[in-house]
């Protein structure tokens, strides 16, 4: 089957390696989806790149979900970039945003985010959330995620990420859990790990799907699975923004409307603005919540 580089954009591709039956390989590349998600947020270049990497990671992890729901990755630090959030749901809708102050484009990852934590949350529509939290130990976002896998998931996992203002890409190599691994499987895993470590930032950003898998693992028999398309999508709504106002408490909501005739709530992910006026106060402060969903 011929390789179509266009078809491997804005999707996650998974691969089976016949000689490594205990390994999972997945790639992602975001182009149009990245622009639709971030262009309107007017981010400095380093923040845009970090958001792109986080979105690529969210897509790779969401593709592993075995339930209807979403994967949320959140980074909080005390550096100029104080917050990064990306989530991708089981429908392939991805979004990301950030909070930042004045910064220098030449700052390293550690200088940008400072000290803080990384949280990875699997949030099913039905059932309990699972969340793992690790400190921001590492020289890159990928390092922090690899630390999360090592300490929280206890799975042999390596993730590789790269992004600029035009495209973002990622590679996931994961060893499937088994009670024991044969010597052959151990040797094969070590080889795959070494090969994956050779991937460069430009390859992650410009290659996707079969071209990247074949470049890295050409000594393996590679079988391609169907692509999983991803696109920018935001789950904000008037009900969710109302919940954000309700969370302030009755006295604070009343104070807001006492000082101004209308109150607006902006969605940082998509830029949608929700406006509430004096006629909405009773609804906002009613005993019945505006809807069953929660604001992320």
N, C-alpha and C positions, 0 to 999 in steps of 0.2 A: 504493500500500500504506500503510495507516495506521501511525502511529508509536506504539509501545508503550513508554513509558519504563521500565516494569518489566523488559521483555525486554532492555533495554540495560544492565542492571546485571550486575556480575560476569561481564563478557565483554569481549573485544577486538573492535572493529568496524573493518573496513577499507573504504576507498572509492576508487573510480576517478573521476578528474575528466577528462571527455572533452576539455576544452580544454587540459588540462595532462597530456599523455601521458607525460611524463617525471617525474611526481611521485607519491609514495605518501603517503597520509593514513591514520592510524589513531588511534582513541580507546579509552580504557579507563575504566571506573568500577567501583570495588570498594565494596560495602556489607556484605552478610552475610559475604562471604569475608574482609573486613578484620577484622570482629569475631572470627570463628572463629580467625583467625591471631594476633591480638595481645591480645585482651581478657584472656587468662589470664596474660599476662606482667607485668601491673601496672606499666606504664611511665609515667613522667611525661608530661604532654601534649606537650611539644616532641619527645620521643623517639618517642612514638607517631606523631606526624605525619610525622617523618622516615622512620620505617619504612614508613608507608603510602605515601609518595611513592616510596620505593625499590622497594616491591613493585609499584606501578603501572608503574614504569619497566621492571622485570624482565618483566612481562607483555607490554608493548609490544615489547621486544626479542626475547623468546622466540617471539612470533608470527611473527617474521621468519626463524626457523630453518628451514633446508631439510634438516635431518637429525634423527634421533631422539637426544635428549640434553637438555641444560639450559643456560640462561643464568644466570650468577651475577654479581651486582654486590656488591662489597665496598668499604667505606670504612673506612679506619683513620686516626685522628688522635690528637693529643696533648691534645685538649680534654676537657671533662667527658663527652662522648659519644665514647668511644675506638674503638668498633666498631659498624658497621651492616652487616648482610648480608641479602640477599634473593636468592632464586633461583626460577625458574619453568621447568618442564620442558615437553617437547613434548606432554605429555598434558594440559597446562593446570593442573598442580598448582603452587601458589605458596606460599611460606613466607618469613618474615622474623624477625629477632631483632636485639638490640642489647646492648651493654655500656655502662654509664654510671655516673658517680659523682654526688654531690650537685650540683645545678644550679639556676639561677634560670630561671623560666619566661619571663623577658623577654629572655634572651640571643639574639643574632642567630645565624644559621647559622654564620658564621665563628667566633664565640666558642664555640659549642657543640662544633665538631669540631676547631678549631685547625689546626695544620699537619699534613700527612700526604699520603695518596694515595687515589685511586679506581682500583679494578681492575675491569675488565669481562672476563669469561671465557666463551667459548663452549666447552662440554664435550660432545662427541659420545660416544655409547655406543661407537662404533667409530671409531677414528682419533685424531689428536692434538688436544690442547687448543689453543685460540688465546686469548691474553690480551693486553689492552692496559692500560697503567698511566699515569695522569696525576696531577700534583700537585693538591691541593685549592685550585685557583685559581677563585674565584667567590663570589658572595654568596648562592648557593642550590645545592641539589643539582642542579637542572636546568642551572645554569651549568656545573657541573663535568662533567656528562654531555655538554653541548654542546662543551666543551673537548676531551673525549675523542674525540668524532666528528670534530672539526676536525683533531686532531693524529694520531689513530691510524687511523681509518677513511678519512679524507680524502674523506668524502662530505658534500655539502651537507645538513645535518640540523639540525632544531630540535626540541627536546623541551620540553614544558611540563608542570609537575607541581603538584599542590596536594593537601592532605589535612588532616583534623582527626580527632577520635576517633570519628567516625561514618562517614566516607566518604573515599575517595581517588580522584583522577582524573588522567588524563594525555592529552596530545595529541602525536602524532608527525607531523612533516612532513619528508619526505626526498626528495631528488632522485635519481632512478635514474642510475647511471653510463652515460655515452655518450661516444663519441669527440669529438663536437661537438654543440653546441646551437644551434639557429637563433635569429635575433634575436627571433622571436615567442616561442620557448620561454624565452629569457632574460627577456623582459618579463613573461611569465606567471608565471615563478618568483618574480621580484621582487615581483609583486603578491600572490602567495600568502603569501610571507614577511611582508609588511607586514600582511596580514589576520590571519595567525596570531598576530602580536605583540599584537593587540588583545584576546586572550582574557584573561579575569580569573579569579582564584582561585575565586570562587564558581561561575562557569560550569564550570570544570573539575571541581569536586566534585559539582555538582548536575545537570549535563547529561551526556549520553553518547550515542554513536552518532549517528544522523541529526540529532537536535535541535542538537547542537553543530556538526556539519559544515555543516548548512544555515545556521546563524547566521553562521558565519565565511565560508563560501564560496558564498553564495547566488547569486553571479553566474556560477557554474560549473554545468555539467550533471553532477550527482552520481549515481553508480551505487553502490548498496550491495552489498557481498559478505556472505556468510553470517557470522553471529557465531561467535566462537571462545570458548566458555565457559571460565572459570577458577574454581578453587575452592581452598580451603586443603587442602594435603596435605603430609605429612612423610614423608621417605624414611629416617628413622632405623630402626635395627633392633638386635637384640642383637649380631649379628655386627659391625656398624659400631662400636658402643660398645666392644666387645672390642678392636677395632683401635686405638681411642684409648688404651686401657690398654696394649696391646702397644707402642705408639709410645714409651712412657716408658722402655722398656728393662728387661731382666731384673732388675737390682739394685733399681731403684725399685719395680717391681711386688712383688718379694719383701718390700721394706721396708714397703710399704703393708699387706700382709697380716700382717706381723709385728706391726704396731701396732694392728690392728683385725681383728675376725673376718669382717666383710663390707665390701665396697667398692661404692659406688654411683656410677653415671654418669648424669647428668641430661641430657636433650635440651633445650636452650634454646628450640628452635623450638616444640615441642609439649608439653613438660612431662613426657614419658614418663621413668620412672626404671627403669634396668636395674641389677640387683643381682647381685653375684658373691661367693661364699663360698670357704672353703678348698678345697672340692672342685673349684673351677674353676681353681685355680692351674696344674695340669699342662696343661690345655687352653689357657690363656692364654699359657703359655710354650712351647708346642710349636712344632716347626719348621714345621708347617703353619698358615698363617693361617686365621682363623675363616671367611673368606668372600672372594669375589672383589671386593667393592665397597670403596670408600674413604670415610672420614668426611669430610664437607665442613665 
